[in-house]
Amino acid sequence: MCDCIPVRILVVEDDKSIAEPLVAGLERNGFEAVHVATGRSALAAISGIDLVLLDLGLPDLDGAEVCRRLRDLSSVPIIVVSARSEEVDRVLLLEMGADDYVVKPFGLRELIARIRAVSRRSASSDNTPQQLISGDLTVDLRTHEVTINGDSVDLTPKEFDLLAYLASDPGAALTRRNILEEVWDANWYGSAKTLDVHVASLRKKLGHPEWIQAVRGVGFRLVTDAEKP
């Protein structure tokens, strides 16, 4: 098995008719699968897990709340697996920190491809610097904290991911497509307006709207005082 894929996958699914063949399929493909049927069990089992497959229809806690709590506990990749297909559900979970969203019913090959893609992105991020510094702005990837001249800025998980991506190459014009693929996911089919909403929110929270510049026909770039000519 390739070292780039996760070893232990936590399957959070209360329906045995789905969980049992899924676990068997994952194990046939070289993964170690740990199955739990409730949100509270998922929170208790997160230690040592490399990736989470999270159903939303759990008997004790709403899956969105489980996603939020898991993200507070760990940076482990989370793939939501749900029958809910509305765009609002997808956007909500991605903003809460999920890395991908798969709608039931799904094929095992597609799911495994998504697991590997998410794992590659996670492994790649492990090789990036722990702090991104641009002028007065500091983005700490390890602690998920953003500061301006030492003052903390409170961001949602997806706002943080967007800012971190822009700060990874300050001054560079990053395309809308690449931003959506890297910050949301490579198979993003939601509204592109989601990006504009997050950019507007980031500008307001940073208190320096001029830092995030729109590049006509391309996308956006981060230009703090340090990057100005």
C-alpha positions, 0 to 999 in steps of 0.5 A, a space after each residue: 500500500 502506498 504511504 500517501 494514503 491513510 492507514 486508519 479510517 473512522 467510518 461513522 455510520 449508524 446503518 449496518 447495511 451500509 457500514 458493513 460492506 463499506 468497511 469490508 470494501 475499504 479493508 479489501 483496498 488496504 485500509 484499516 477501518 474502524 466503525 462507530 455508529 454514533 457521533 459521541 463514539 466518533 468523538 471518543 475514537 478520533 485519536 490515531 485516526 488518519 481520515 473520517 468518513 462521516 454520515 450526517 444522519 446519526 442517532 445522537 448528534 447531528 452530523 454537522 455538529 459532529 463535524 464541528 467538534 471533530 475539527 476542534 479536536 483534530 486536523 484529520 481529513 473529514 469526508 462527509 458521506 450523506 444522502 443530503 444532496 442540497 447545495 446548502 448542506 454541502 456548503 455548510 459542512 465544507 465551511 465547518 471544516 469538512 474536506 469533501 462531500 459525497 452524496 449517497 448512493 456512491 460507488 466504492 471506487 469513487 469514494 476511494 479515489 476521493 479518500 486518496 485525493 484528500 489524503 494527498 492534499 493533507 500530506 502536501 500541507 504537512 510539508 508547508 511552513 507552519 507560519 505564513 507571514 506577509 507584512 503585518 499578517 501572520 497565518 499560523 497553520 498549526 494552530 489555525 490562528 491569524 494575527 495582525 500586528 499580534 492582534 487575533 482575528 477570528 475566522 471560520 474554518 473556510 475563511 482561514 483556509 482561503 486566507 492561508 491559500 492566498 498567503 501561501 503565495 502573496 502577490 500572485 494572482 490566483 485563479 478563481 478555479 484554482 482557489 475553489 479547487 484548493 480551498 473547497 475541493 477538486 470536484 466543486 459544483 456549487 456556486 462560484 458566488 461562495 468565493 465572493 462571499 468569503 472574500 467579502 467576509 475576509 476583507 471585513 474581518 481583516 480590517 484591510 479590504 485593500 489587502 485582497 485584490 480582485 484581478 479582473 478575469 483571473 481571480 484574487 491576490 493577497 497584497 499587504 504593505 510588504 508586497 506593494 511596490 
